[in-house]
Amino acid sequence: MAEWISVYCREPILLDGDEIRRWIETADLWTWAETLYDDDELAEAAAESVLANLRVHAGTAVDVYWTESGRPLQISFSPAAAEEVSEAVSQVLGAADGPGPVLIRDHLAAVRHVINIEMAAADSMSMGAVLGEIVALELAAASDGLVWFFGKDWVSPQDRAGTLWTRS
């Protein structure tokens, strides 16, 4: 089973494996890890493990390996971007009202492409989610994008700690 983080981009962007690697290497992984682990030693070990095992392979998609073995984060452009935008507007936002849904609808009306970050379901509750969030927010910042986390929370890179709207 897989989970996705999607970035809805209004400006063009290239998937650059070297840049994605730099985003991860320069992020404060220890602070991010502390949000997942109650024990400081576990958080430190998780962050150090990511950096020790980090490998990025770029081609038509970018694969980010962050564990010794296991499935990578797979970052790619969606070939069905128009359908994804239409689905997000109709099925997800539906008749939702308020400033968040209005902002999201307006944003989606100008989307040029969608980038998906796919990971194993188990990774969505570990450092895989942290890496996905770091990369998604950086991609969104560089492409005038919005991020949709795991089909639930919409976030703007301008307010990374806030949520524009949450699907209930």
Backbone bond lengths (Angstrom), bond angles and torsions (degrees), N, CA, C in turn:
res aa  C-N    CA-C-N  psi(-1)  N-CA   C-N-CA  omega(-1)  CA-C   N-CA-C  phi
1 M - - - 1.441 - - 1.531 108.65 -
2 A 1.303 116.14 146.11 1.459 121.45 -177.19 1.523 110.92 -124.06
3 E 1.310 114.24 159.32 1.463 123.27 174.09 1.526 107.53 -127.40
4 W 1.345 115.78 155.78 1.456 120.36 -177.24 1.513 111.84 -132.68
5 I 1.320 113.43 146.87 1.459 123.49 163.81 1.519 103.88 -116.54
6 S 1.327 117.06 130.93 1.460 120.36 -179.19 1.521 110.17 -118.12
7 V 1.338 115.02 142.69 1.460 121.82 177.59 1.519 107.01 -117.32
8 Y 1.321 116.23 120.07 1.462 123.01 -179.06 1.527 107.86 -98.99
9 C 1.347 115.94 106.52 1.470 123.41 -168.61 1.523 111.67 -101.31
10 R 1.338 115.06 132.38 1.465 119.60 174.77 1.525 111.67 -95.88
11 E 1.319 117.30 -16.66 1.468 121.90 178.36 1.526 109.07 -118.34
12 P 1.343 117.04 148.90 1.466 119.23 179.37 1.527 112.05 -64.60
13 I 1.315 115.14 149.24 1.459 121.64 178.35 1.519 107.95 -152.23
14 L 1.307 116.27 147.75 1.457 121.68 174.54 1.519 108.94 -101.83
15 L 1.315 116.67 148.21 1.462 120.92 173.60 1.519 107.01 -87.82
16 D 1.309 116.18 106.94 1.455 122.96 -176.08 1.526 108.28 -110.48
17 G 1.323 116.96 111.03 1.455 121.85 -177.14 1.517 113.03 -59.55
18 D 1.337 117.57 -39.23 1.468 120.52 179.37 1.529 111.17 -64.93
19 E 1.336 116.12 -40.80 1.460 119.68 179.78 1.534 110.73 -68.06
20 I 1.315 116.74 -41.42 1.466 120.63 177.84 1.521 109.77 -60.86
21 R 1.306 117.42 -42.23 1.473 121.22 176.88 1.527 110.80 -60.04
22 R 1.338 117.45 -44.15 1.473 121.24 179.26 1.530 111.04 -62.38
23 W 1.330 116.97 -41.04 1.472 119.94 178.99 1.527 110.24 -57.93
24 I 1.324 115.66 -43.49 1.468 119.88 -178.60 1.524 110.19 -69.71
25 E 1.326 117.27 -45.83 1.466 121.02 -176.74 1.527 112.55 -65.36
26 T 1.322 117.98 -29.73 1.465 120.14 -177.94 1.530 112.97 -94.40
27 A 1.318 117.61 -7.18 1.469 120.64 177.49 1.528 109.58 -71.08
28 D 1.292 116.44 153.39 1.458 121.68 176.87 1.532 108.25 -82.67
29 L 1.321 115.53 77.60 1.467 120.74 -175.31 1.521 112.64 -62.04
30 W 1.320 117.75 -29.01 1.465 120.20 -178.66 1.531 110.44 -66.92
31 T 1.334 116.47 -43.59 1.464 119.65 178.04 1.522 110.19 -65.80
32 W 1.324 116.82 -42.38 1.468 120.39 177.55 1.529 110.04 -60.13
33 A 1.332 116.89 -44.42 1.469 121.03 -178.67 1.525 111.27 -62.89
34 E 1.331 116.70 -33.13 1.463 120.02 178.99 1.527 112.29 -63.54
35 T 1.339 117.65 -22.50 1.464 119.98 177.04 1.523 111.25 -74.05
36 L 1.332 116.87 -19.09 1.468 121.42 -179.06 1.523 113.54 -98.73
37 Y 1.308 116.19 -33.58 1.466 120.84 -172.30 1.519 110.74 -117.49
38 D 1.314 116.79 131.80 1.469 121.80 178.67 1.520 111.75 -72.73
39 D 1.294 116.05 -30.16 1.468 121.65 -176.27 1.531 109.36 -91.69
40 D 1.346 116.48 126.44 1.468 121.18 -178.87 1.523 112.49 -59.69
41 E 1.325 116.72 -36.45 1.467 119.82 -179.64 1.529 111.08 -67.37
42 L 1.328 117.12 -38.63 1.468 120.08 177.29 1.528 110.40 -65.88
43 A 1.323 116.56 -41.78 1.463 120.63 179.10 1.524 110.87 -62.24
44 E 1.324 116.31 -45.13 1.465 120.25 179.49 1.528 110.98 -63.68
45 A 1.311 116.69 -42.36 1.465 120.74 179.41 1.530 110.97 -64.05
46 A 1.329 116.84 -39.57 1.473 120.54 179.78 1.526 110.69 -64.75
47 A 1.328 116.89 -45.73 1.462 120.69 -179.94 1.526 111.25 -63.88
48 E 1.320 116.53 -44.24 1.463 120.06 179.91 1.527 111.49 -66.33
49 S 1.323 116.72 -35.13 1.457 120.68 178.15 1.531 111.45 -64.46
50 V 1.324 116.29 -40.59 1.472 120.05 177.70 1.525 109.65 -58.32
51 L 1.312 116.76 -50.85 1.466 119.95 -177.38 1.522 112.19 -65.68
52 A 1.322 117.21 -35.99 1.465 120.54 179.75 1.524 112.11 -68.64
53 N 1.333 116.89 -30.74 1.464 121.17 -175.71 1.524 113.96 -104.77
54 L 1.320 118.07 0.34 1.462 121.82 -173.57 1.532 111.75 -63.97
55 R 1.329 114.38 121.83 1.455 122.64 173.95 1.522 107.64 -137.91
56 V 1.309 116.66 134.94 1.460 121.32 -179.44 1.519 108.17 -123.85
57 H 1.321 116.06 123.21 1.464 121.86 178.06 1.522 107.77 -116.22
58 A 1.324 115.84 121.82 1.454 120.68 -177.83 1.518 110.93 -112.22
59 G 1.288 114.87 137.83 1.458 124.28 174.36 1.516 105.59 -151.59
60 T 1.324 117.60 -129.16 1.461 119.33 173.94 1.522 110.15 -69.69
61 A 1.320 116.32 -24.24 1.461 123.56 172.73 1.524 107.01 -126.18
62 V 1.317 115.92 171.24 1.462 120.31 176.89 1.520 107.63 -117.99
63 D 1.329 115.73 126.18 1.466 121.77 176.27 1.518 108.01 -105.89
64 V 1.336 115.71 127.18 1.458 121.56 179.12 1.523 108.27 -112.12
65 Y 1.313 115.39 108.78 1.465 121.67 176.57 1.522 107.56 -92.26
66 W 1.300 116.86 130.03 1.458 120.36 -176.35 1.529 112.81 -131.88
67 T 1.310 115.55 -0.74 1.463 120.73 174.96 1.524 107.82 -123.99
68 E 1.320 115.53 164.83 1.463 119.97 -179.02 1.524 111.55 -59.28
69 S 1.319 115.58 -40.70 1.466 120.66 175.52 1.521 107.07 -142.99
70 G 1.280 116.69 162.34 1.456 119.52 179.89 1.507 111.59 122.46
71 R 1.289 113.67 177.27 1.455 121.98 -175.88 1.534 110.89 -74.36
72 P 1.345 117.48 138.19 1.466 119.57 177.53 1.527 110.76 -82.86
73 L 1.316 115.03 168.69 1.460 119.52 163.69 1.517 104.81 -74.26
74 Q 1.304 117.24 133.28 1.461 121.06 179.79 1.524 108.14 -113.14
75 I 1.326 115.57 115.52 1.455 122.21 -175.45 1.519 108.32 -109.62
76 S 1.335 116.66 121.87 1.460 119.18 -176.48 1.523 110.89 -153.45
77 F 1.332 114.44 158.44 1.455 120.53 172.10 1.513 108.09 -74.36
78 S 1.300 116.25 141.28 1.453 120.24 177.52 1.520 109.40 -81.06
79 P 1.336 117.48 127.42 1.468 118.97 177.52 1.532 111.36 -73.32
80 A 1.318 117.45 -13.88 1.470 121.45 -177.31 1.529 110.12 -116.01
81 A 1.326 116.87 46.42 1.466 120.75 -174.55 1.522 112.07 -60.02
82 A 1.323 117.98 -44.28 1.470 120.18 -178.88 1.522 111.41 -59.63
83 E 1.329 115.82 -41.03 1.463 119.67 179.09 1.523 111.09 -67.53
84 E 1.349 117.10 -38.75 1.461 120.40 178.79 1.525 111.24 -63.61
85 V 1.316 117.11 -41.55 1.457 120.67 179.27 1.518 109.73 -64.76
86 S 1.320 116.51 -46.13 1.463 120.54 178.89 1.520 111.37 -59.85
87 E 1.333 116.70 -43.10 1.465 121.17 178.67 1.522 111.35 -64.01
88 A 1.321 116.64 -43.31 1.468 120.09 179.92 1.523 110.73 -61.27
89 V 1.321 116.47 -41.12 1.458 119.66 -178.71 1.519 111.10 -69.71
90 S 1.318 116.99 -49.24 1.460 118.92 -173.70 1.521 114.41 -78.74
91 Q 1.312 117.54 -50.12 1.460 119.84 -174.18 1.518 113.57 -83.92
92 V 1.307 116.79 -40.05 1.459 119.53 -173.65 1.521 111.24 -83.61
93 L 1.320 115.75 -52.35 1.461 118.41 -178.47 1.526 111.62 -78.61
94 G 1.347 116.48 -32.17 1.458 120.69 178.31 1.513 112.12 44.84
95 A 1.320 115.61 -125.51 1.458 121.41 -179.01 1.528 111.39 -98.61
96 A 1.332 117.28 16.89 1.463 120.31 -179.20 1.523 109.84 -55.85
97 D 1.308 114.78 140.61 1.456 120.94 -176.16 1.528 109.80 -122.95
98 G 1.290 116.23 160.48 1.449 121.07 178.04 1.509 111.10 118.92
99 P 1.328 116.59 173.85 1.468 119.91 -175.73 1.525 114.05 -64.59
100 G 1.337 118.51 -36.84 1.462 120.93 -179.93 1.518 112.45 -62.11
101 P 1.343 118.10 -56.64 1.464 119.20 179.09 1.526 113.61 -59.86
102 V 1.331 117.97 -36.06 1.467 120.76 178.61 1.530 109.38 -64.03
103 L 1.333 117.48 -46.54 1.457 121.33 178.77 1.532 110.78 -61.06
104 I 1.325 117.17 -43.22 1.468 121.18 -179.33 1.524 110.24 -64.63
105 R 1.339 118.27 -45.72 1.472 120.95 178.26 1.525 111.16 -58.87
106 D 1.338 116.47 -45.18 1.469 120.15 179.22 1.530 110.66 -61.74
107 H 1.316 116.06 -41.40 1.464 120.35 178.63 1.535 110.42 -63.40
108 L 1.316 116.55 -48.07 1.465 120.48 -176.93 1.522 112.44 -63.13
109 A 1.314 117.64 -27.81 1.467 120.83 178.80 1.527 111.88 -64.16
110 A 1.329 117.69 -21.67 1.470 121.58 -178.08 1.532 113.02 -111.35
111 V 1.337 118.38 11.32 1.469 121.65 -177.26 1.525 110.41 -68.96
112 R 1.341 114.72 134.39 1.467 121.22 178.55 1.520 111.92 -99.03
113 H 1.340 116.85 -31.45 1.450 119.69 175.85 1.527 110.19 -161.15
114 V 1.338 113.11 165.46 1.457 121.05 -178.08 1.523 108.15 -122.77
115 I 1.324 115.81 134.94 1.462 121.76 175.35 1.520 107.11 -111.66
116 N 1.321 116.09 130.07 1.459 120.90 177.91 1.521 110.25 -109.14
117 I 1.323 114.76 138.65 1.459 122.33 174.05 1.518 105.27 -115.29
118 E 1.320 115.33 109.44 1.464 121.26 -176.04 1.522 109.63 -103.33
119 M 1.325 114.88 140.53 1.464 120.84 178.13 1.515 109.36 -146.90
120 A 1.321 116.02 162.00 1.460 121.10 174.80 1.525 108.43 -63.13
121 A 1.328 116.87 147.83 1.459 120.94 -179.25 1.526 111.41 -54.99
122 A 1.319 117.70 -42.14 1.462 120.82 179.88 1.526 111.42 -62.72
123 D 1.332 116.76 -32.94 1.461 120.43 -179.53 1.526 112.11 -70.85
124 S 1.328 117.25 -19.74 1.464 120.51 179.91 1.527 112.00 -71.47
125 M 1.329 116.64 -5.47 1.468 120.77 177.94 1.528 110.74 -121.60
126 S 1.338 115.24 25.12 1.461 119.98 -178.03 1.525 108.74 -142.61
127 M 1.303 116.30 -159.97 1.460 120.71 179.69 1.527 112.12 -62.79
128 G 1.316 118.45 -19.08 1.461 120.70 174.08 1.518 110.83 -59.79
129 A 1.328 117.17 -41.44 1.465 121.43 177.52 1.526 110.52 -65.14
130 V 1.324 116.78 -39.02 1.468 121.31 177.94 1.523 110.09 -61.19
131 L 1.320 116.78 -48.81 1.467 119.85 -179.70 1.524 110.84 -64.05
132 G 1.335 116.23 -41.33 1.461 120.19 177.18 1.517 111.90 -59.68
133 E 1.327 116.10 -42.02 1.464 120.19 179.56 1.523 111.20 -66.41
134 I 1.315 117.42 -44.17 1.465 120.70 178.80 1.525 110.08 -58.00
135 V 1.329 116.39 -50.88 1.466 120.67 -177.38 1.524 111.08 -65.51
136 A 1.333 117.68 -43.43 1.465 121.16 -178.57 1.527 111.49 -61.18
137 L 1.317 116.91 -45.68 1.465 119.69 -178.77 1.528 111.71 -66.62
138 E 1.331 117.26 -35.98 1.471 119.85 176.81 1.531 110.95 -68.40
139 L 1.325 116.91 -42.36 1.466 120.36 176.60 1.525 110.58 -61.24
140 A 1.330 116.80 -43.01 1.462 120.79 -179.88 1.531 110.96 -64.53
141 A 1.321 116.86 -41.02 1.466 120.25 179.11 1.528 110.90 -62.93
142 A 1.315 116.92 -37.61 1.468 121.44 -177.17 1.527 112.93 -80.39
143 S 1.326 118.14 -13.92 1.468 120.25 -173.53 1.526 113.54 -126.86
144 D 1.315 117.16 17.71 1.465 121.39 -175.08 1.528 108.98 50.36
145 G 1.312 114.42 56.75 1.456 119.81 -175.07 1.515 113.92 -113.62
146 L 1.317 114.51 169.97 1.456 123.63 170.00 1.518 107.20 -121.01
147 V 1.330 116.07 150.21 1.456 121.52 -177.61 1.519 109.20 -111.71
148 W 1.337 114.55 135.90 1.459 121.56 175.97 1.519 107.05 -115.53
149 F 1.337 116.50 108.81 1.447 122.46 -176.24 1.527 111.81 -88.13
150 F 1.322 114.97 114.85 1.463 122.90 170.81 1.530 112.92 51.89
151 G 1.348 116.76 36.95 1.453 120.99 177.43 1.514 114.29 67.05
152 K 1.331 116.57 19.39 1.461 119.26 -175.35 1.532 112.91 -128.80
153 D 1.323 117.74 -66.18 1.459 122.34 -172.09 1.523 112.59 -99.64
154 W 1.344 116.54 133.21 1.458 123.20 174.21 1.522 108.54 -101.48
155 V 1.352 116.28 130.36 1.456 121.70 -175.93 1.525 109.48 -134.45
156 S 1.321 114.72 143.60 1.461 121.71 174.33 1.528 108.52 -101.31
157 P 1.321 118.51 141.37 1.467 119.33 178.11 1.528 112.37 -67.33
158 Q 1.318 118.03 -15.36 1.456 120.67 177.24 1.534 111.86 -74.52
159 D 1.331 117.07 -22.87 1.466 121.87 177.50 1.525 107.46 -135.74
160 R 1.324 115.61 74.25 1.458 121.60 -172.43 1.519 113.15 -62.92
161 A 1.301 118.48 -25.87 1.460 121.12 -178.85 1.525 112.11 -87.56
162 G 1.322 116.44 -15.24 1.461 120.87 -177.74 1.513 112.29 -97.86
163 T 1.301 115.23 167.22 1.460 121.78 177.30 1.516 108.56 -122.62
164 L 1.347 116.71 128.28 1.452 120.41 177.86 1.527 111.15 -69.68
165 W 1.322 115.01 -41.07 1.462 120.20 -177.61 1.516 107.73 -166.59
166 T 1.319 116.74 145.29 1.451 122.83 177.70 1.520 109.10 -121.21
167 R 1.307 114.71 130.44 1.465 120.52 176.29 1.535 107.69 -74.88
168 S 1.325 115.29 126.56 1.467 117.87 -178.56 1.497 112.28 -93.50
